[in-house]
């Protein structure tokens, strides 16, 4: 995330567009001092928000482009990562909230595929981590026709990530083809078809195995079984 992206997403949602401060999710009468950042026009460095105690809470906007070093040192009550952060920035964010045991949120479309951060949530389940998936069907303000047009506008390898929150094909998976396009109904396999079993013995990742059936007459290969095992 660059300064321009932070200004046009996080800052816009919280404060409003430049010149329209108070039109975001923070009411105008709750806004205190808005401190400009350097280097990016109209980007804020920090936002003071009036607190029920009579004091102020401070929101600081940082970019991924500035690197992990810009996230070190401070003890924070809450962190919001908008779109997926690099793994080192994510773990640094966790460290910043250790003192108060505050929450860390991420809102993202998994376009980086089965990255280290996404894999931690999907494969390394923990009572301290939770996933809420929002699909296009959960967006009530789109009509059915609008949803169809939006779905049709995406390339096949991004479709599931954009509309269902499934990590994008082509990153973490090998072929950029949606599974629905190549899947078929089960059928009895002819005995003369060649069968192949491939395995990947896990060391620092789950072990996996896949069984293939090859129809040599039509040169079509079917995946007929697969599994993944954790140590």
KEVEXKOL-263429 format. One record per residue: z, y, x of N, C-alpha, C in turn; residue in three letters; residue number from 1. Coordinates in nm, 3 decimals, padded with zeros to 5 digits. Layout:
<rs>
Z, Y, X, Z, Y, X, Z, Y, X, ALA, NUM
...
</rs>
This chain:
<rs>
00.000, -00.119, 00.083, 00.000, 00.000, 00.000, 00.000, 00.125, 00.087, UNK, 1
-00.092, 00.215, 00.060, -00.101, 00.341, 00.133, -00.030, 00.451, 00.055, UNK, 2
-00.021, 00.571, 00.115, 00.040, 00.683, 00.045, -00.034, 00.720, -00.082, UNK, 3
-00.168, 00.713, -00.077, -00.247, 00.746, -00.195, -00.219, 00.648, -00.309, UNK, 4
-00.209, 00.520, -00.274, -00.181, 00.419, -00.377, -00.041, 00.438, -00.434, UNK, 5
00.058, 00.463, -00.348, 00.195, 00.487, -00.395, 00.201, 00.607, -00.488, UNK, 6
00.128, 00.713, -00.454, 00.125, 00.833, -00.538, 00.064, 00.805, -00.675, UNK, 7
-00.044, 00.726, -00.675, -00.119, 00.704, -00.799, -00.065, 00.590, -00.884, UNK, 8
00.033, 00.515, -00.832, 00.089, 00.404, -00.909, 00.238, 00.425, -00.932, UNK, 9
00.319, 00.394, -00.833, 00.465, 00.402, -00.849, 00.510, 00.542, -00.887, UNK, 10
00.464, 00.643, -00.811, 00.506, 00.780, -00.838, 00.458, 00.826, -00.976, UNK, 11
00.336, 00.790, -01.012, 00.283, 00.829, -01.144, 00.365, 00.767, -01.256, UNK, 12
00.402, 00.639, -01.241, 00.480, 00.572, -01.345, 00.619, 00.635, -01.359, UNK, 13
00.681, 00.667, -01.247, 00.818, 00.719, -01.250, 00.824, 00.866, -01.289, UNK, 14
00.737, 00.948, -01.230, 00.749, 01.094, -01.243, 00.637, 01.154, -01.327, UNK, 15
00.517, 01.097, -01.319, 00.400, 01.157, -01.382, 00.299, 01.197, -01.275, UNK, 16
00.186, 01.243, -01.317, 00.083, 01.286, -01.223, 00.121, 01.419, -01.159, UNK, 17
00.065, 01.450, -01.042, 00.094, 01.580, -00.979, 00.068, 01.696, -01.075, UNK, 18
00.167, 01.785, -01.085, 00.156, 01.896, -01.178, 00.203, 01.863, -01.318, UNK, 19
00.233, 01.734, -01.344, 00.281, 01.691, -01.476, 00.414, 01.618, -01.463, UNK, 20
00.499, 01.663, -01.369, 00.626, 01.599, -01.346, 00.711, 01.599, -01.472, UNK, 21
00.771, 01.484, -01.500, 00.851, 01.470, -01.623, 00.778, 01.398, -01.733, UNK, 22
00.653, 01.358, -01.709, 00.576, 01.284, -01.809, 00.575, 01.135, -01.781, UNK, 23
00.649, 01.092, -01.678, 00.661, 00.950, -01.648, 00.781, 00.887, -01.717, UNK, 24
00.828, 00.775, -01.665, 00.938, 00.702, -01.728, 01.073, 00.770, -01.708, UNK, 25
01.084, 00.861, -01.610, 01.206, 00.938, -01.591, 01.194, 01.068, -01.670, UNK, 26
01.282, 01.092, -01.768, 01.272, 01.215, -01.848, 01.280, 01.340, -01.761, UNK, 27
01.212, 01.444, -01.804, 01.206, 01.566, -01.724, 01.343, 01.626, -01.701, UNK, 28
01.432, 01.620, -01.803, 01.563, 01.680, -01.787, 01.656, 01.598, -01.698, UNK, 29
01.610, 01.477, -01.657, 01.689, 01.395, -01.565, 01.644, 01.410, -01.421, UNK, 30
01.529, 01.478, -01.400, 01.477, 01.495, -01.265, 01.553, 01.604, -01.191, UNK, 31
01.590, 01.573, -01.067, 01.648, 01.673, -00.980, 01.545, 01.717, -00.878, UNK, 32
01.585, 01.726, -00.753, 01.496, 01.772, -00.648, 01.386, 01.670, -00.619, UNK, 33
01.263, 01.718, -00.605, 01.149, 01.636, -00.566, 01.108, 01.679, -00.426, UNK, 34
01.124, 01.590, -00.328, 01.098, 01.624, -00.188, 00.959, 01.573, -00.149, UNK, 35
00.867, 01.660, -00.108, 00.732, 01.617, -00.072, 00.732, 01.534, 00.057, UNK, 36
00.638, 01.441, 00.064, 00.617, 01.364, 00.186, 00.513, 01.432, 00.272, UNK, 37
00.506, 01.393, 00.397, 00.406, 01.448, 00.488, 00.285, 01.358, 00.496, UNK, 38
00.170, 01.419, 00.511, 00.049, 01.343, 00.543, -00.038, 01.307, 00.425, UNK, 39
00.019, 01.297, 00.304, -00.060, 01.261, 00.187, -00.041, 01.367, 00.080, UNK, 40
-00.145, 01.433, 00.035, -00.130, 01.539, -00.066, -00.061, 01.489, -00.192, UNK, 41
00.038, 01.565, -00.238, 00.109, 01.541, -00.364, 00.196, 01.416, -00.365, UNK, 42
00.209, 01.348, -00.252, 00.298, 01.232, -00.245, 00.441, 01.281, -00.226, UNK, 43
00.536, 01.219, -00.299, 00.677, 01.253, -00.284, 00.743, 01.159, -00.185, UNK, 44
00.835, 01.213, -00.107, 00.915, 01.132, -00.016, 01.037, 01.077, -00.089, UNK, 45
01.102, 01.161, -00.170, 01.221, 01.118, -00.244, 01.231, 01.192, -00.376, UNK, 46
01.303, 01.129, -00.468, 01.321, 01.182, -00.603, 01.469, 01.172, -00.637, UNK, 47
01.531, 01.283, -00.672, 01.669, 01.280, -00.717, 01.671, 01.270, -00.869, UNK, 48
01.756, 01.179, -00.920, 01.765, 01.156, -01.064, 01.910, 01.172, -01.107, UNK, 49
01.933, 01.251, -01.210, 02.069, 01.273, -01.259, 02.130, 01.142, -01.309, UNK, 50
02.254, 01.116, -01.268, 02.324, 00.993, -01.302, 02.431, 01.023, -01.408, UNK, 51
02.467, 00.921, -01.485, 02.567, 00.938, -01.591, 02.702, 00.982, -01.536, UNK, 52
02.726, 00.954, -01.407, 02.854, 00.992, -01.345, 02.862, 01.142, -01.319, UNK, 53
02.750, 01.211, -01.332, 02.746, 01.352, -01.299, 02.683, 01.380, -01.164, UNK, 54
02.666, 01.275, -01.084, 02.600, 01.290, -00.956, 02.452, 01.259, -00.966, UNK, 55
02.394, 01.221, -00.852, 02.251, 01.192, -00.847, 02.226, 01.057, -00.781, UNK, 56
02.129, 00.984, -00.833, 02.071, 00.870, -00.764, 01.946, 00.919, -00.690, UNK, 57
01.913, 00.853, -00.579, 01.798, 00.895, -00.500, 01.698, 00.780, -00.491, UNK, 58
01.575, 00.809, -00.529, 01.464, 00.715, -00.515, 01.381, 00.758, -00.395, UNK, 59
01.355, 00.665, -00.304, 01.273, 00.693, -00.187, 01.146, 00.610, -00.197, UNK, 60
01.031, 00.673, -00.175, 00.902, 00.604, -00.181, 00.855, 00.573, -00.039, UNK, 61
00.831, 00.445, -00.013, 00.780, 00.402, 00.117, 00.653, 00.321, 00.096, UNK, 62
00.567, 00.318, 00.198, 00.441, 00.245, 00.189, 00.443, 00.125, 00.283, UNK, 63
00.369, 00.022, 00.246, 00.356, -00.095, 00.333, 00.283, -00.060, 00.462, UNK, 64
00.192, 00.039, 00.452, 00.113, 00.077, 00.569, 00.200, 00.132, 00.681, UNK, 65
00.319, 00.181, 00.647, 00.408, 00.236, 00.750, 00.480, 00.128, 00.829, UNK, 66
00.474, 00.001, 00.783, 00.531, -00.110, 00.859, 00.677, -00.138, 00.828, UNK, 67
00.724, -00.253, 00.875, 00.861, -00.297, 00.848, 00.965, -00.201, 00.902, UNK, 68
00.935, -00.136, 01.015, 01.034, -00.050, 01.080, 01.079, 00.063, 00.989, UNK, 69
00.994, 00.108, 00.897, 01.031, 00.217, 00.807, 01.128, 00.173, 00.698, UNK, 70
01.150, 00.041, 00.688, 01.239, -00.011, 00.584, 01.377, -00.049, 00.638, UNK, 71
01.398, -00.041, 00.768, 01.523, -00.089, 00.826, 01.633, 00.015, 00.813, UNK, 72
01.758, -00.030, 00.826, 01.871, 00.061, 00.841, 01.949, 00.092, 00.715, UNK, 73
01.881, 00.130, 00.609, 01.950, 00.179, 00.490, 02.006, 00.064, 00.407, UNK, 74
02.121, 00.087, 00.343, 02.174, -00.005, 00.244, 02.132, 00.044, 00.106, UNK, 75
02.067, -00.041, 00.029, 02.006, 00.000, -00.097, 02.066, -00.077, -00.215, UNK, 76
02.066, -00.013, -00.330, 02.117, -00.075, -00.452, 02.009, -00.154, -00.525, UNK, 77
01.884, -00.118, -00.504, 01.774, -00.178, -00.579, 01.644, -00.151, -00.506, UNK, 78
01.553, -00.248, -00.508, 01.420, -00.229, -00.449, 01.315, -00.276, -00.549, UNK, 79
01.209, -00.198, -00.562, 01.094, -00.237, -00.642, 00.972, -00.239, -00.551, UNK, 80
00.916, -00.360, -00.530, 00.789, -00.375, -00.459, 00.678, -00.379, -00.563, UNK, 81
00.590, -00.279, -00.561, 00.476, -00.279, -00.651, 00.356, -00.335, -00.575, UNK, 82
00.301, -00.444, -00.625, 00.203, -00.529, -00.557, 00.271, -00.599, -00.439, UNK, 83
00.207, -00.705, -00.394, 00.272, -00.795, -00.300, 00.291, -00.732, -00.161, UNK, 84
00.414, -00.733, -00.109, 00.436, -00.680, 00.026, 00.408, -00.786, 00.132, UNK, 85
00.382, -00.745, 00.257, 00.379, -00.842, 00.366, 00.514, -00.914, 00.376, UNK, 86
00.512, -01.036, 00.427, 00.634, -01.118, 00.430, 00.748, -01.050, 00.505, UNK, 87
00.717, -00.982, 00.616, 00.826, -00.922, 00.694, 00.889, -00.804, 00.620, UNK, 88
00.810, -00.730, 00.543, 00.865, -00.620, 00.464, 00.947, -00.675, 00.347, UNK, 89
00.902, -00.785, 00.287, 00.978, -00.847, 00.178, 01.116, -00.891, 00.225, UNK, 90
01.122, -00.962, 00.338, 01.252, -01.009, 00.386, 01.340, -00.893, 00.433, UNK, 91
01.278, -00.788, 00.486, 01.356, -00.670, 00.522, 01.417, -00.606, 00.397, UNK, 92
01.340, -00.605, 00.288, 01.392, -00.553, 00.163, 01.511, -00.633, 00.112, UNK, 93
01.503, -00.764, 00.124, 01.617, -00.848, 00.086, 01.741, -00.811, 00.168, UNK, 94
01.720, -00.788, 00.297, 01.832, -00.753, 00.386, 01.894, -00.621, 00.347, UNK, 95
01.811, -00.524, 00.305, 01.863, -00.392, 00.269, 01.954, -00.395, 00.148, UNK, 96
01.942, -00.498, 00.063, 02.024, -00.507, -00.059, 02.142, -00.603, -00.044, UNK, 97
02.162, -00.657, 00.076, 02.268, -00.757, 00.095, 02.407, -00.702, 00.070, UNK, 98
02.433, -00.578, 00.111, 02.568, -00.522, 00.101, 02.615, -00.516, -00.044, UNK, 99
02.530, -00.463, -00.131, 02.568, -00.452, -00.272, 02.517, -00.565, -00.359, UNK, 100
02.446, -00.660, -00.297, 02.389, -00.773, -00.371, 02.302, -00.726, -00.487, UNK, 101
02.225, -00.617, -00.461, 02.140, -00.561, -00.565, 02.012, -00.638, -00.584, UNK, 102
01.942, -00.615, -00.695, 01.819, -00.690, -00.725, 01.699, -00.639, -00.646, UNK, 103
01.603, -00.727, -00.624, 01.474, -00.693, -00.565, 01.367, -00.738, -00.662, UNK, 104
01.287, -00.644, -00.709, 01.179, -00.673, -00.802, 01.045, -00.667, -00.732, UNK, 105
00.952, -00.752, -00.777, 00.812, -00.742, -00.736, 00.725, -00.750, -00.861, UNK, 106
00.633, -00.657, -00.875, 00.533, -00.663, -00.982, 00.397, -00.674, -00.915, UNK, 107
00.327, -00.783, -00.940, 00.204, -00.804, -00.863, 00.106, -00.894, -00.935, UNK, 108
-00.020, -00.879, -00.899, -00.125, -00.975, -00.931, -00.148, -01.055, -00.803, UNK, 109
-00.135, -01.190, -00.809, -00.138, -01.270, -00.686, -00.278, -01.286, -00.627, UNK, 110
-00.338, -01.174, -00.584, -00.474, -01.176, -00.530, -00.479, -01.227, -00.387, UNK, 111
-00.362, -01.237, -00.320, -00.359, -01.289, -00.184, -00.342, -01.441, -00.182, UNK, 112
-00.346, -01.503, -00.301, -00.339, -01.647, -00.309, -00.200, -01.700, -00.280, UNK, 113
-00.194, -01.822, -00.226, -00.066, -01.886, -00.195, -00.015, -01.833, -00.062, UNK, 114
00.019, -01.706, -00.061, 00.072, -01.641, 00.058, 00.215, -01.686, 00.081, UNK, 115
00.273, -01.642, 00.191, 00.410, -01.681, 00.223, 00.507, -01.632, 00.116, UNK, 116
00.488, -01.511, 00.066, 00.578, -01.456, -00.035, 00.562, -01.530, -00.167, UNK, 117
00.438, -01.549, -00.214, 00.414, -01.618, -00.340, 00.459, -01.762, -00.332, UNK, 118
00.431, -01.828, -00.220, 00.470, -01.968, -00.203, 00.622, -01.985, -00.213, UNK, 119
00.696, -01.886, -00.164, 00.842, -01.894, -00.170, 00.890, -01.900, -00.315, UNK, 120
00.825, -01.826, -00.403, 00.865, -01.825, -00.543, 00.816, -01.949, -00.617, UNK, 121
00.695, -01.993, -00.589, 00.637, -02.103, -00.664, 00.684, -02.240, -00.615, UNK, 122
00.706, -02.254, -00.485, 00.737, -02.385, -00.428, 00.880, -02.400, -00.379, UNK, 123
00.947, -02.290, -00.351, 01.085, -02.297, -00.301, 01.178, -02.242, -00.409, UNK, 124
01.193, -02.317, -00.515, 01.270, -02.269, -00.630, 01.417, -02.250, -00.594, UNK, 125
01.476, -02.147, -00.652, 01.615, -02.111, -00.625, 01.672, -02.041, -00.748, UNK, 126
01.801, -02.060, -00.779, 01.862, -01.986, -00.890, 01.866, -01.836, -00.864, UNK, 127
01.844, -01.795, -00.740, 01.843, -01.652, -00.706, 01.706, -01.589, -00.722, UNK, 128
01.603, -01.669, -00.759, 01.468, -01.616, -00.777, 01.418, -01.653, -00.917, UNK, 129
01.348, -01.560, -00.978, 01.296, -01.582, -01.114, 01.152, -01.531, -01.122, UNK, 130
01.069, -01.602, -01.196, 00.930, -01.563, -01.217, 00.908, -01.534, -01.365, UNK, 131
00.854, -01.417, -01.396, 00.807, -01.385, -01.531, 00.657, -01.365, -01.523, UNK, 132
00.582, -01.449, -01.591, 00.436, -01.441, -01.586, 00.383, -01.374, -01.712, UNK, 133
00.300, -01.275, -01.692, 00.236, -01.205, -01.804, 00.087, -01.232, -01.799, UNK, 134
00.032, -01.283, -01.908, -00.111, -01.309, -01.916, -00.177, -01.204, -02.003, UNK, 135
-00.308, -01.207, -02.006, -00.381, -01.110, -02.089, -00.350, -01.129, -02.236, UNK, 136
-00.308, -01.250, -02.275, -00.274, -01.276, -02.415, -00.144, -01.208, -02.455, UNK, 137
-00.063, -01.165, -02.357, 00.062, -01.095, -02.386, 00.042, -00.944, -02.406, UNK, 138
-00.081, -00.897, -02.383, -00.108, -00.753, -02.394, -00.148, -00.722, -02.537, UNK, 139
-00.053, -00.669, -02.614, -00.074, -00.654, -02.758, -00.170, -00.539, -02.793, UNK, 140
-00.187, -00.441, -02.703, -00.271, -00.326, -02.739, -00.420, -00.350, -02.714, UNK, 141
-00.459, -00.470, -02.666, -00.601, -00.505, -02.656, -00.641, -00.586, -02.779, UNK, 142
-00.756, -00.555, -02.835, -00.811, -00.640, -02.941, -00.869, -00.767, -02.877, UNK, 143
-00.901, -00.865, -02.961, -00.958, -00.989, -02.909, -01.093, -00.963, -02.842, UNK, 144
-01.172, -00.872, -02.898, -01.301, -00.839, -02.838, -01.282, -00.772, -02.702, UNK, 145
-01.183, -00.683, -02.693, -01.155, -00.616, -02.565, -01.111, -00.717, -02.461, UNK, 146
-01.028, -00.813, -02.501, -00.983, -00.916, -02.407, -01.101, -00.997, -02.355, UNK, 147
-01.194, -01.032, -02.445, -01.311, -01.109, -02.403, -01.396, -01.030, -02.303, UNK, 148
-01.412, -00.900, -02.327, -01.491, -00.817, -02.237, -01.423, -00.806, -02.100, UNK, 149
-01.291, -00.791, -02.100, -01.217, -00.782, -01.974, -01.229, -00.912, -01.896, UNK, 150
-01.210, -01.024, -01.965, -01.220, -01.155, -01.899, -01.359, -01.175, -01.840, UNK, 151
-01.462, -01.136, -01.915, -01.600, -01.155, -01.868, -01.634, -01.065, -01.750, UNK, 152
-01.557, -00.959, -01.728, -01.588, -00.865, -01.620, -01.541, -00.913, -01.483, UNK, 153
-01.450, -01.012, -01.478, -01.395, -01.055, -01.351, -01.479, -01.166, -01.287, UNK, 154
-01.489, -01.166, -01.153, -01.556, -01.279, -01.087, -01.474, -01.406, -01.103, UNK, 155
-01.541, -01.520, -01.097, -01.476, -01.648, -01.127, -01.354, -01.674, -01.041, UNK, 156
-01.360, -01.638, -00.911, -01.249, -01.673, -00.822, -01.127, -01.583, -00.842, UNK, 157
-01.142, -01.471, -00.917, -01.028, -01.385, -00.946, -00.978, -01.400, -01.090, UNK, 158
-01.049, -01.477, -01.171, -01.024, -01.479, -01.315, -00.882, -01.520, -01.349, UNK, 159
-00.835, -01.633, -01.294, -00.702, -01.681, -01.328, -00.593, -01.588, -01.278, UNK, 160
-00.614, -01.526, -01.162, -00.515, -01.433, -01.109, -00.506, -01.308, -01.195, UNK, 161
-00.621, -01.255, -01.236, -00.623, -01.131, -01.314, -00.573, -01.151, -01.457, UNK, 162
-00.602, -01.265, -01.516, -00.572, -01.284, -01.658, -00.453, -01.374, -01.685, UNK, 163
-00.413, -01.459, -01.586, -00.304, -01.554, -01.610, -00.193, -01.548, -01.505, UNK, 164
-00.214, -01.469, -01.399, -00.112, -01.462, -01.296, -00.110, -01.582, -01.203, UNK, 165
-00.218, -01.660, -01.200, -00.228, -01.776, -01.111, -00.284, -01.729, -00.977, UNK, 166
-00.223, -01.769, -00.862, -00.273, -01.723, -00.732, -00.423, -01.740, -00.718, UNK, 167
-00.489, -01.639, -00.663, -00.634, -01.633, -00.662, -00.695, -01.750, -00.587, UNK, 168
-00.806, -01.802, -00.639, -00.880, -01.908, -00.572, -00.946, -01.854, -00.447, UNK, 169
-00.958, -01.937, -00.345, -01.021, -01.896, -00.221, -00.920, -01.854, -00.116, UNK, 170
-00.795, -01.831, -00.157, -00.686, -01.804, -00.063, -00.576, -01.902, -00.096, UNK, 171
-00.559, -02.001, -00.010, -00.462, -02.105, -00.040, -00.531, -02.226, -00.101, UNK, 172
-00.632, -02.205, -00.185, -00.719, -02.312, -00.229, -00.850, -02.300, -00.152, UNK, 173
-00.927, -02.406, -00.147, -01.042, -02.408, -00.059, -01.165, -02.346, -00.123, UNK, 174
-01.195, -02.383, -00.248, -01.322, -02.342, -00.308, -01.298, -02.235, -00.414, UNK, 175
-01.376, -02.124, -00.412, -01.358, -02.015, -00.509, -01.424, -02.046, -00.643, UNK, 176
-01.379, -02.157, -00.708, -01.436, -02.200, -00.835, -01.320, -02.228, -00.931, UNK, 177
-01.326, -02.171, -01.051, -01.221, -02.196, -01.149, -01.221, -02.343, -01.189, UNK, 178
-01.102, -02.402, -01.203, -01.090, -02.545, -01.232, -01.155, -02.582, -01.364, UNK, 179
-01.150, -02.492, -01.464, -01.206, -02.521, -01.595, -01.357, -02.547, -01.589, UNK, 180
-01.423, -02.488, -01.489, -01.569, -02.504, -01.479, -01.608, -02.644, -01.436, UNK, 181
-01.525, -02.709, -01.355, -01.563, -02.837, -01.296, -01.484, -02.955, -01.353, UNK, 182
-01.386, -02.927, -01.441, -01.304, -03.036, -01.494, -01.378, -03.108, -01.606, UNK, 183
-01.357, -03.240, -01.617, -01.418, -03.318, -01.724, -01.313, -03.408, -01.788, UNK, 184
-01.345, -03.463, -01.904, -01.253, -03.553, -01.972, -01.242, -03.685, -01.895, UNK, 185
-01.126, -03.750, -01.898, -01.111, -03.879, -01.828, -01.209, -03.985, -01.882, UNK, 186
-01.254, -04.072, -01.793, -01.343, -04.181, -01.832, -01.322, -04.299, -01.737, UNK, 187
-01.354, -04.422, -01.779, -01.336, -04.538, -01.692, -01.427, -04.527, -01.569, UNK, 188
-01.372, -04.553, -01.452, -01.449, -04.543, -01.329, -01.521, -04.674, -01.300, UNK, 189
-01.653, -04.670, -01.277, -01.727, -04.792, -01.241, -01.669, -04.855, -01.113, UNK, 190
-01.665, -04.985, -01.106, -01.604, -05.055, -00.993, -01.683, -05.035, -00.865, UNK, 191
-01.814, -05.007, -00.876, -01.895, -04.996, -00.754, -01.887, -04.857, -00.690, UNK, 192
-01.819, -04.761, -00.754, -01.807, -04.629, -00.694, -01.716, -04.635, -00.573, UNK, 193
-01.752, -04.561, -00.470, -01.670, -04.555, -00.349, -01.543, -04.476, -00.377, UNK, 194
-01.430, -04.528, -00.328, -01.301, -04.460, -00.347, -01.249, -04.413, -00.211, UNK, 195
-01.202, -04.293, -00.208, -01.152, -04.232, -00.084, -01.013, -04.175, -00.110, UNK, 196
-00.920, -04.199, -00.021, -00.787, -04.139, -00.029, -00.762, -04.059, 00.098, UNK, 197
-00.730, -03.932, 00.082, -00.699, -03.846, 00.195, -00.554, -03.800, 00.188, UNK, 198
-00.490, -03.789, 00.303, -00.351, -03.747, 00.306, -00.330, -03.637, 00.410, UNK, 199
-00.233, -03.554, 00.383, -00.189, -03.452, 00.478, -00.037, -03.466, 00.487, UNK, 200
00.011, -03.523, 00.598, 00.154, -03.548, 00.612, 00.226, -03.419, 00.645, UNK, 201
00.317, -03.378, 00.556, 00.386, -03.252, 00.573, 00.481, -03.253, 00.690, UNK, 202
00.489, -03.140, 00.757, 00.588, -03.119, 00.862, 00.675, -03.000, 00.823, UNK, 203
00.614, -02.883, 00.818, 00.687, -02.765, 00.769, 00.633, -02.723, 00.632, UNK, 204
00.565, -02.815, 00.564, 00.510, -02.790, 00.431, 00.508, -02.922, 00.356, UNK, 205
00.489, -02.921, 00.223, 00.488, -03.047, 00.148, 00.375, -03.140, 00.193, UNK, 206
00.403, -03.272, 00.192, 00.297, -03.370, 00.214, 00.211, -03.378, 00.088, UNK, 207
00.084, -03.407, 00.107, -00.008, -03.411, -00.007, -00.104, -03.528, 00.008, UNK, 208
-00.149, -03.580, -00.104, -00.247, -03.688, -00.105, -00.344, -03.664, -00.221, UNK, 209
-00.470, -03.703, -00.200, -00.571, -03.688, -00.305, -00.660, -03.812, -00.305, UNK, 210
-00.696, -03.858, -00.424, -00.786, -03.973, -00.438, -00.918, -03.925, -00.498, UNK, 211
-01.028, -03.964, -00.434, -01.162, -03.925, -00.478, -01.241, -04.049, -00.519, UNK, 212
-01.332, -04.029, -00.613, -01.428, -04.132, -00.651, -01.568, -04.072, -00.636, UNK, 213
-01.655, -04.146, -00.564, -01.788, -04.093, -00.531, -01.894, -04.170, -00.608, UNK, 214
-01.964, -04.100, -00.696, -02.080, -04.155, -00.765, -02.201, -04.132, -00.675, UNK, 215
-02.232, -04.232, -00.596, -02.340, -04.214, -00.497, -02.477, -04.205, -00.562, UNK, 216
-02.493, -04.262, -00.682, -02.623, -04.256, -00.749, -02.660, -04.112, -00.784, UNK, 217
-02.562, -04.031, -00.820, -02.588, -03.891, -00.857, -02.528, -03.793, -00.758, UNK, 218
-02.468, -03.846, -00.650, -02.404, -03.766, -00.546, -02.304, -03.665, -00.606, UNK, 219
-02.212, -03.721, -00.687, -02.106, -03.641, -00.749, -01.972, -03.700, -00.708, UNK, 220
-01.881, -03.614, -00.664, -01.747, -03.658, -00.623, -01.646, -03.609, -00.726, UNK, 221
-01.560, -03.701, -00.771, -01.455, -03.669, -00.867, -01.318, -03.680, -00.801, UNK, 222
-01.232, -03.583, -00.830, -01.091, -03.594, -00.791, -01.021, -03.667, -00.904, UNK, 223
-00.969, -03.787, -00.875, -00.910, -03.870, -00.982, -00.758, -03.881, -00.971, UNK, 224
-00.702, -03.830, -00.863, -00.557, -03.833, -00.849, -00.513, -03.744, -00.736, UNK, 225
-00.397, -03.681, -00.751, -00.345, -03.595, -00.646, -00.195, -03.582, -00.662, UNK, 226
-00.128, -03.558, -00.552, 00.016, -03.541, -00.557, 00.062, -03.461, -00.437, UNK, 227
00.179, -03.401, -00.449, 00.243, -03.329, -00.339, 00.389, -03.369, -00.335, UNK, 228
00.438, -03.398, -00.217, 00.576, -03.446, -00.200, 00.650, -03.358, -00.103, UNK, 229
00.772, -03.317, -00.139, 00.856, -03.241, -00.049, 00.953, -03.335, 00.017, UNK, 230
00.995, -03.298, 00.139, 01.093, -03.379, 00.209, 01.229, -03.367, 00.143, UNK, 231
</rs>
